[in-house]
Amino acid sequence: MDEQTIYWVKATLTNDENASDEEMRAYFVEGGLTEAQADEWMAKRDFYSRNIVMQDNDGNDIGIFDPHTCSVKSLTA
């Protein structure tokens, strides 16, 4: 999956609070993901919608920002 598609999927998972799981999955498939890819990303919906995920310059998830402490918890620790 190319970087632009991954960015689109993560942005959708993070920001679309109104679509049902079925609607979002269909949107991903209509956008070019396979059904298996859509299912894989949908399994991560809660994570992306409930966290402020920090990324490095290559778009890799590296940590979760905590706005209460203004700190970042590493995803690799």
Sine and cosine of phi, psi and omega as CSV:
sin_phi,cos_phi,sin_psi,cos_psi,sin_omega,cos_omega
0.00,0.00,0.74,-0.67,-0.06,-1.00
-0.97,0.23,0.26,-0.97,-0.08,-1.00
-0.87,0.49,-0.64,0.77,-0.03,-1.00
-0.90,0.43,-0.64,0.77,0.02,-1.00
-0.92,0.38,-0.68,0.73,0.03,-1.00
-0.88,0.48,-0.68,0.73,0.04,-1.00
-0.86,0.50,-0.72,0.70,0.01,-1.00
-0.87,0.50,-0.71,0.70,-0.02,-1.00
-0.90,0.44,-0.74,0.67,-0.01,-1.00
-0.89,0.45,-0.65,0.76,0.02,-1.00
-0.90,0.44,-0.64,0.77,0.03,-1.00
-0.91,0.41,-0.73,0.69,0.01,-1.00
-0.88,0.48,-0.59,0.81,-0.04,-1.00
-0.96,0.27,-0.63,0.78,-0.22,-0.98
-0.95,-0.31,-0.34,0.94,-0.06,-1.00
-1.00,0.00,0.99,-0.12,-0.03,-1.00
-1.00,-0.05,-0.18,0.98,-0.13,-0.99
-0.99,-0.12,-0.45,0.89,-0.04,-1.00
-0.95,0.30,0.61,-0.79,0.12,-0.99
-0.95,0.30,0.23,-0.97,0.06,-1.00
-0.85,0.53,-0.66,0.75,-0.01,-1.00
-0.90,0.43,-0.66,0.75,0.02,-1.00
-0.91,0.41,-0.68,0.73,-0.01,-1.00
-0.92,0.39,-0.66,0.75,0.03,-1.00
-0.87,0.50,-0.71,0.70,0.02,-1.00
-0.88,0.47,-0.63,0.77,0.03,-1.00
-0.88,0.48,-0.68,0.74,0.03,-1.00
-0.90,0.44,-0.69,0.72,0.00,-1.00
-0.91,0.42,-0.68,0.74,0.06,-1.00
-0.89,0.46,-0.49,0.87,0.01,-1.00
-0.99,0.14,-0.04,1.00,0.10,-1.00
0.89,-0.45,-0.08,1.00,0.04,-1.00
-0.98,0.22,0.48,-0.88,0.14,-0.99
-0.96,0.27,0.24,-0.97,0.04,-1.00
-0.88,0.47,-0.63,0.78,0.01,-1.00
-0.91,0.42,-0.67,0.75,0.04,-1.00
-0.90,0.43,-0.68,0.73,0.02,-1.00
-0.87,0.49,-0.68,0.73,0.02,-1.00
-0.89,0.45,-0.66,0.75,0.00,-1.00
-0.88,0.47,-0.70,0.71,0.01,-1.00
-0.95,0.32,-0.61,0.79,0.02,-1.00
-0.88,0.47,-0.52,0.86,0.05,-1.00
-0.90,0.43,-0.32,0.95,-0.01,-1.00
-0.98,-0.19,0.09,1.00,-0.08,-1.00
-0.85,0.53,-0.74,0.67,-0.01,-1.00
-0.86,0.52,-0.67,0.74,-0.01,-1.00
-0.86,0.51,-0.76,0.65,-0.05,-1.00
-0.96,0.28,-0.50,0.86,-0.02,-1.00
-0.99,0.17,-0.38,0.93,-0.07,-1.00
-0.98,-0.20,-0.14,0.99,-0.07,-1.00
-0.81,-0.59,0.45,-0.89,0.18,-0.98
-1.00,-0.10,0.98,-0.19,-0.12,-0.99
-1.00,0.00,0.83,-0.55,0.03,-1.00
-1.00,0.00,0.58,-0.82,-0.01,-1.00
-0.80,-0.60,0.43,-0.90,0.11,-0.99
-1.00,0.09,-0.07,-1.00,-0.05,-1.00
-0.91,0.41,-0.30,0.96,0.01,-1.00
-1.00,-0.10,0.06,1.00,0.02,-1.00
1.00,0.08,0.16,0.99,0.03,-1.00
-0.99,0.14,0.68,-0.73,0.06,-1.00
-0.94,0.35,0.81,-0.58,-0.05,-1.00
-0.85,-0.53,-0.29,0.96,-0.02,-1.00
-0.14,-0.99,0.15,-0.99,0.04,-1.00
-0.88,-0.47,0.83,-0.56,0.00,-1.00
-0.99,0.16,0.74,-0.67,0.07,-1.00
-0.96,-0.28,0.96,-0.29,-0.05,-1.00
-0.93,0.38,-0.32,0.95,-0.01,-1.00
-0.98,0.22,-0.56,0.83,0.00,-1.00
-0.95,-0.30,-0.10,1.00,-0.05,-1.00
0.83,0.56,0.63,0.78,0.01,-1.00
-0.81,-0.59,0.26,-0.97,0.02,-1.00
-0.88,-0.47,0.80,-0.60,0.06,-1.00
-1.00,-0.04,0.83,-0.55,-0.02,-1.00
-0.91,0.41,0.62,-0.79,0.08,-1.00
-0.99,0.11,-0.21,0.98,-0.03,-1.00
-0.99,-0.13,-0.18,0.98,-0.05,-1.00
-1.00,0.08,0.00,0.00,0.00,0.00
